[in-house]
Structures are given as C-alpha cells and as structure tokens.
Amino acid sequence: MHNKILILCGLTVLFSAACHKSVPVSAQAIPPAPVPVAATPAPRPAATPAQPVARAQQAQPTPSRPATMTAQERETLNQSLARLSDALFDYDKANIRPDATTVLSSDVTVVKKILANYPNQKLIVEGDTDERGSAEYNLALGDKRAHAAEHFLVSMGIPDAQLTVVSYGKERPVCEDHDESCWQKNRRAHITAAN
C-alpha cells in the first residue's frame, strides 16, 4: 500500500511538472507525504491573521464617553425609547406574531441608533402578561416573551451583550381594566434602558 502511495505521489509530481510553466526550483513546493484523513488536523482558517487586524481596528482610539450619562443624555435616551412600540402577544403564547415582527423590525433602527450613540448603555427587554393566571406562571410566560423578543432583536443585528431580559409577569400592567382590549396591551415585550 505504501509503495502505491509513493508511486502515485511521484506520478503527480511528474504530471504537474509537465503541465505547468517552468518555475525556478526554489519556488517549487514539494508535496507533503499523504497522511490518513482521520489524523489530519483541521487546517487553521486564514482568518487568524485577520483577527489581529480586527482587534487593531477595535483598539483604535474613539472618543470615550463618561461611564455615566448626563441628565440631558438620559432624557434624550428616554425620549428615543418612548418612541418604540411594544411587541404584543396572543393569550398564553410567547411566539412572535406577524404584527410584532413588524413592530420589532421598526424598533431595530431606533435601538441601533441608541446603542451607537451610547455604546456603554444596556437595554432591558421586559416580558409582561395580563392578570389572568398565577404569579409564578405569568413570570415564566413573561420570561419566554422577553427572550423571544430578545432573540428577534439579536437576529436583526442588535448586540446581545447590550440586551438584558427580565420578566415582570402580571406585576406591571399598562392597563388595569378587566377586558380583552386591556389584557392585550399587557401581553407584551417592552424595551427600556438599564440605569
């Protein structure tokens, strides 16, 4: 078997030399001896040299912002967040509806702008429910809704490191009437700023 491999390598070298233009001997590469596939280490991607370049680009000095916001910056941030619409959910569900997809997609532009202007700022994705059901059940459902909205935002390019998820269940209703139109407003994912 070993002899067949050596013969095959020799024929490959001869065939290559006959088909290619003449290259100085110092520039020709000698093919490596064949190695079984299982023993071949995974080749390192060409991205390794690019990583230091990416790090160097990240390390370039950028105008640094103070760790805390001024009152004016906080007000501007809160005004931007107030323009966002809540993603609404069906009763007892945590999947993103088509109308919630539209809402979250339009929110992405505002969120990206906020995070570009305030790179140290974290945003909270809140999960809320209506008043029906136990507190424990609604906390779990609110958590699922918040995570569904978070996953959607991350899939649209929002850095997950700047998002935090919290569930308030039925503890923070935006509407306190006891009817379906009010309950619908409370079944939501809401984006706010972390302090």
C-alpha positions in Angstrom: 0.0 0.0 0.0 2.8 2.4 0.9 4.5 1.8 -2.4 1.3 2.6 -4.3 1.1 5.9 -2.5 4.7 6.8 -3.2 4.2 5.9 -6.9 1.0 8.0 -7.0 2.9 10.9 -5.5 5.7 10.6 -7.9 3.4 10.5 -10.9 1.5 13.5 -9.6 4.8 15.5 -9.3 5.9 14.4 -12.8 2.5 15.2 -14.3 2.4 18.6 -12.5 5.9 19.5 -13.8 5.0 18.5 -17.3 1.8 20.6 -17.4 2.9 23.8 -15.7 5.2 26.5 -16.8 8.8 26.3 -15.7 9.2 27.6 -12.2 12.6 28.1 -10.5 13.4 25.1 -8.3 13.4 27.3 -5.2 9.8 28.3 -5.8 8.5 24.8 -6.3 6.8 23.1 -3.4 7.4 19.5 -2.6 4.1 17.9 -1.8 3.8 16.6 1.7 3.6 12.9 2.3 0.0 11.7 2.4 -1.5 11.4 5.9 -4.6 9.5 6.8 -7.7 11.7 6.8 -8.5 11.0 10.5 -5.0 12.1 11.6 -5.1 15.3 9.6 -5.5 18.3 11.9 -8.1 20.8 10.9 -6.5 23.5 8.9 -6.3 26.8 10.6 -8.6 29.3 8.7 -7.0 32.2 7.0 -9.0 34.4 9.5 -6.2 34.0 12.1 -4.1 36.8 10.6 -7.2 38.9 10.2 -8.1 38.7 13.9 -5.2 40.9 15.0 -6.3 43.4 12.3 -9.8 43.4 13.6 -8.5 43.8 17.1 -6.3 46.6 16.0 -9.3 48.3 14.4 -11.3 47.9 17.6 -8.4 49.2 19.6 -8.2 52.5 17.6 -8.9 55.4 19.9 -12.5 56.5 19.8 -13.9 59.4 21.6 -14.7 57.9 25.0 -17.9 58.7 26.8 -18.1 59.1 30.5 -19.4 55.9 32.3 -22.5 57.8 33.5 -24.8 59.9 31.4 -25.6 63.5 31.9 -29.2 64.3 32.8 -29.7 65.7 29.2 -28.3 62.4 27.7 -30.6 60.3 29.9 -33.6 62.4 28.8 -32.7 62.0 25.1 -32.3 58.3 25.6 -35.7 58.0 27.4 -37.4 60.1 24.6 -35.9 57.7 22.0 -37.1 54.7 23.9 -40.6 56.2 24.3 -41.0 56.2 20.5 -40.6 52.4 20.5 -43.7 50.3 20.1 -44.4 47.2 22.3 -44.5 43.8 20.7 -47.8 42.2 21.6 -48.6 38.6 22.2 -51.6 36.3 22.0 -53.1 34.9 25.2 -50.9 32.2 26.7 -48.4 32.4 23.9 -44.8 33.6 23.6 -44.2 33.3 19.8 -43.7 36.5 17.8 -46.8 37.3 15.8 -46.6 39.0 12.3 -47.6 42.3 13.8 -45.0 42.0 16.5 -42.4 41.2 13.8 -43.3 44.5 12.1 -43.1 46.4 15.3 -39.8 44.9 16.4 -38.3 45.4 12.9 -39.1 49.1 13.1 -37.8 49.3 16.6 -34.4 47.9 15.5 -33.5 51.1 13.7 -34.1 53.2 16.8 -32.3 50.6 19.1 -29.2 50.5 16.8 -29.0 54.3 16.8 -29.3 54.4 20.6 -26.6 51.8 21.1 -24.4 53.6 18.6 -24.8 56.9 20.5 -24.5 55.2 23.9 -22.2 52.1 23.5 -22.0 51.5 27.2 -25.7 51.5 27.6 -27.6 48.3 28.2 -31.3 47.9 27.3 -33.8 45.8 29.1 -36.3 43.6 27.2 -39.2 43.3 29.6 -41.7 40.5 29.4 -45.2 41.2 30.6 -48.5 39.3 30.8 -52.1 40.0 31.6 -53.6 39.5 35.0 -55.0 36.0 34.5 -53.1 33.0 35.9 -50.8 32.6 38.9 -47.9 34.9 39.6 -45.4 32.1 39.0 -47.0 31.1 35.7 -47.0 34.6 34.5 -43.4 35.2 35.5 -42.4 32.2 33.4 -44.6 33.3 30.4 -43.2 36.9 30.6 -39.7 35.4 30.6 -40.5 33.4 27.4 -41.9 36.6 25.7 -38.9 38.7 26.7 -36.5 36.0 25.4 -38.5 35.7 22.1 -38.2 39.5 21.6 -34.5 39.4 22.5 -33.7 36.6 20.0 -35.6 38.5 17.3 -33.6 41.7 18.0 -30.3 39.8 18.1 -31.2 38.2 14.7 -31.6 41.7 13.3 -28.1 42.7 14.4 -28.5 44.1 17.9 -25.5 43.0 20.1 -26.8 40.6 22.7 -24.2 41.8 25.1 -26.2 45.1 25.3 -29.5 43.4 26.0 -30.8 42.1 29.3 -34.0 40.2 29.8 -36.4 40.5 32.7 -39.9 39.2 33.4 -42.4 41.2 35.4 -45.3 38.8 34.7 -48.5 40.5 35.6 -46.9 42.9 38.1 -46.6 46.0 35.8 -49.7 46.4 33.8 -50.1 49.3 31.4 -53.9 49.0 31.5 -55.9 48.0 34.5 -59.4 47.4 33.0 -60.6 43.8 33.1 -61.4 43.2 29.5 -59.7 41.7 26.4 -58.6 45.1 24.9 -56.8 45.9 28.1 -55.3 42.4 28.6 -53.9 42.6 25.0 -52.0 45.8 25.9 -50.5 44.0 28.9 -49.3 40.9 26.9 -46.2 42.5 25.6 -42.4 42.8 25.3 -41.2 46.3 26.2 -37.8 47.8 25.8 -36.4 50.2 28.4 -33.0 51.5 29.5 -31.0 49.9 32.3 -30.0 52.5 34.9 
